[in-house]
């Protein structure tokens, strides 16, 4: 009824040495650095829009973790003024979500320093959302 397949799969034809492979740890490092860099960008934006003195120290800690994971200092934009001033609560919500993603990846790769920092940032942004809602 069906004709047998006579050719090899395209996956079988590819030589495994043709492209570089990354280990699971390297992939997790890349993911974690990406989440922390995104959290750093939101933190820098919040730092410009609010008067919270703790955001400067948090930004420096995040930059240090990204540098440790990537080997390069993260690119940081100096946000002078927001074109459309975003709602601070929405920024805190986004930062909380990014910190949560970073926490999950840090926990899966057993990176205690990054996990502690991500958990602290989650707590800080959750508290800021609560204060902003009250």
Number of C-alpha atoms within 10 A of each C-alpha: 3 4 5 6 7 6 7 8 9 7 8 8 9 10 8 10 7 7 8 6 10 9 8 10 11 13 13 17 20 16 17 26 25 18 23 28 23 18 25 26 22 18 24 20 21 22 18 16 17 10 10 11 9 10 20 16 10 19 20 14 15 25 23 15 21 24 15 13 20 14 10 11 13 19 10 11 9 10 14 9 10 10 7 6 8 12 10 16 18 11 17 23 16 17 26 25 17 22 27 18 18 27 26 15 21 23 15 12 18 11 14 12 11 25 22 14 20 25 17 15 24 22 14 18 22 18 14 18 18 11 10 11 8 6
